[in-house]
Amino acid sequence: MTDFEKIKEGAKKVWAGFAPLEHITGTAAPRLIKFANINSGQRVLDVACGTGVVALSAARNGATVVGADLTPELLERAKENNTIFDLDVEFHESDVESLPFKNEEFDVVLSQFGHMFAPRPDVALSEMLRVLKPGGTIAFSTWPPELFMGKFFQIISKYSDPLPEGFEPPPLWGNVDTVIKRLSPTSHQIHFDRDKILSPGLSTGHLLNMFEKGAGPLSKLVEKLSTNPKVLKSLRNAILEILSMYFENNYLRQDYLLTKAIKK
Ligand SMILES: C[S@@+](CC[C@H](N)C(=O)[O-])C[C@H]1O[C@@H](n2cnc3c(N)ncnc32)[C@H](O)[C@@H]1O
């Protein structure tokens, strides 16, 4: 197994418990759908779809939608959500770096806080564009490195084993200059916007607890450090410190970047 295959196997375990946080990412889904101008008659793919919050929101707008994700547990919940909505979204277990779809099959390819976690941005992007028609829209929401979630992931990497060579830090997908550099060879009309998610929580301690339970990379790290209370305490303090910077009126403010572009 290559380093990247090992990362994907690890990622499935890391994200398996993410479903309870769908009520948070779910609040951002309609924003991405509006930003990407999703409407009926379009064939839409949502990559790294998790429990399907974006895919199902696109289907509610009348699009024909397919969702794809690496993690079987999340796809189970996505199918349950599909039944609750009484929609007809197809869900596939698949890696964004190797999509099981034909060339130029979709009018729109979306990803919300998803494709950014694939280890090789160039491979993930070339797959997303391969399955997109020329003139089609690619649109995604990502966490900028300098804001809450970007800092959260920086702390996690500081306390984790070093990543293999070639693994690009996910929040680089939230940096405008990097996104322009990555998209401009294949796409044009690149547009950006910003928005925020407000996650309710009674205190920074409550929010830490919520992320420890549902945010895969942190849950796994806390599990690993359970035999090392001193380091675990220092990790928790570092996260509490950034939580307090973005916590106001019993909400955590998580700002994000929206990007859309047209495939040349
Ligand atoms: C933060 S969750 C976001 C899920 C969903 N898009 C949402 O907005 O709720 C990150 C998702 O990326 C998926 N993921 C991570 N690496 C992936 C890969 N290489 N291919 C496909 N999905 C991947 C995880 O399984 C997880 O569902």
The ligand as an SDF file (V2000), in Angstrom:
LIG
                    3D

 27 29  0  0  0  0  0  0  0  0999 V2000
  -15.7380   18.0300    6.7760 C   0  0  0  0  0  0  0  0  0  0  0  0
  -16.4790   16.6390    5.9860 S   0  0  0  0  0  0  0  0  0  0  0  0
  -17.5950   17.4960    4.8810 C   0  0  0  0  0  0  0  0  0  0  0  0
  -18.7380   16.6300    4.3970 C   0  0  0  0  0  0  0  0  0  0  0  0
  -19.8230   17.3550    3.6020 C   0  0  0  0  0  0  0  0  0  0  0  0
  -19.3480   17.8330    2.3440 N   0  0  0  0  0  0  0  0  0  0  0  0
  -20.4550   18.4640    4.4020 C   0  0  0  0  0  0  0  0  0  0  0  0
  -20.3770   19.6310    3.9900 O   0  0  0  0  0  0  0  0  0  0  0  0
  -21.0260   18.1360    5.4580 O   0  0  0  0  0  0  0  0  0  0  0  0
  -15.1720   16.0650    4.9370 C   0  0  0  0  0  0  0  0  0  0  0  0
  -15.5920   14.9350    4.0110 C   0  0  0  0  0  0  0  0  0  0  0  0
  -14.5420   14.6490    3.0890 O   0  0  0  0  0  0  0  0  0  0  0  0
  -14.5550   13.2460    2.8390 C   0  0  0  0  0  0  0  0  0  0  0  0
  -13.2680   12.8790    2.2510 N   0  0  0  0  0  0  0  0  0  0  0  0
  -12.0290   13.0220    2.7900 C   0  0  0  0  0  0  0  0  0  0  0  0
  -11.1010   12.6040    1.9180 N   0  0  0  0  0  0  0  0  0  0  0  0
  -11.7630   12.1950    0.7910 C   0  0  0  0  0  0  0  0  0  0  0  0
  -11.3520   11.6630   -0.4700 C   0  0  0  0  0  0  0  0  0  0  0  0
  -10.0580   11.4610   -0.7620 N   0  0  0  0  0  0  0  0  0  0  0  0
  -12.3130   11.3540   -1.3770 N   0  0  0  0  0  0  0  0  0  0  0  0
  -13.6350   11.5450   -1.0900 C   0  0  0  0  0  0  0  0  0  0  0  0
  -14.0710   12.0320    0.0800 N   0  0  0  0  0  0  0  0  0  0  0  0
  -13.1480   12.3670    1.0080 C   0  0  0  0  0  0  0  0  0  0  0  0
  -14.8390   12.6450    4.2060 C   0  0  0  0  0  0  0  0  0  0  0  0
  -15.2730   11.3180    4.1330 O   0  0  0  0  0  0  0  0  0  0  0  0
  -15.9080   13.6100    4.7250 C   0  0  0  0  0  0  0  0  0  0  0  0
  -17.1790   13.2060    4.3350 O   0  0  0  0  0  0  0  0  0  0  0  0
  1  2  1  0
  2  3  1  0
  2 10  1  0
  3  4  1  0
  4  5  1  0
  5  6  1  0
  5  7  1  0
  7  8  2  0
  7  9  1  0
 10 11  1  0
 11 12  1  0
 11 26  1  0
 12 13  1  0
 13 14  1  0
 13 24  1  0
 14 15  1  0
 14 23  1  0
 15 16  2  0
 16 17  1  0
 17 18  1  0
 17 23  2  0
 18 19  1  0
 18 20  2  0
 20 21  1  0
 21 22  2  0
 22 23  1  0
 24 25  1  0
 24 26  1  0
 26 27  1  0
M  CHG  2   2   1   9  -1
M  END
$$$$
